[in-house]
Amino acid sequence: MAPARAAGPEEEPTVEGVRDALRAAMPLFSGDRFAELAEILPSLLRDADAVA
């Protein structure tokens, strides 16, 4: 069985939005701020999957 999906975003994701979110997340990765990155990564991956 597949896991239940969380509620989707209020707005449809866009390529530009995913690109902007990825750019904003890069300093978290580069700065070893993995706890903060872990908070935004699930929604970033969900949005990227939706626009793919």
C-alpha positions in Angstrom: 0.0 0.0 0.0 1.2 3.5 -0.8 1.4 5.9 2.1 -1.4 8.5 2.4 -0.6 11.8 0.8 -0.8 15.0 2.8 -3.1 17.7 1.6 -1.7 19.4 -1.5 -0.6 23.0 -1.8 -3.2 25.8 -1.9 -1.9 27.0 -5.2 -0.7 25.0 -8.2 3.1 24.8 -8.2 5.0 26.4 -11.1 8.5 25.7 -12.6 9.5 29.3 -11.6 8.2 28.7 -8.0 10.1 25.5 -7.7 13.3 27.1 -9.1 13.0 30.0 -6.6 12.4 27.6 -3.7 15.5 25.6 -4.7 17.6 28.7 -4.9 16.4 29.7 -1.5 17.2 26.2 -0.1 20.7 26.1 -1.4 22.2 28.2 1.4 20.7 25.9 3.9 22.4 22.9 2.3 25.7 24.8 1.8 25.6 26.0 5.4 24.9 22.5 6.9 21.6 23.7 8.2 20.0 20.4 7.7 17.2 20.7 10.3 15.9 23.8 8.5 16.3 22.1 5.1 14.3 19.1 6.4 11.4 21.4 7.1 11.1 22.7 3.5 12.3 19.7 1.5 9.1 17.6 1.6 7.0 20.4 0.0 9.8 21.3 -2.4 10.0 17.7 -3.6 6.2 17.5 -3.8 6.0 20.7 -5.9 8.9 19.5 -8.2 7.1 16.2 -8.7 3.9 18.0 -9.6 5.5 20.2 -12.3 7.6 17.4 -13.7 
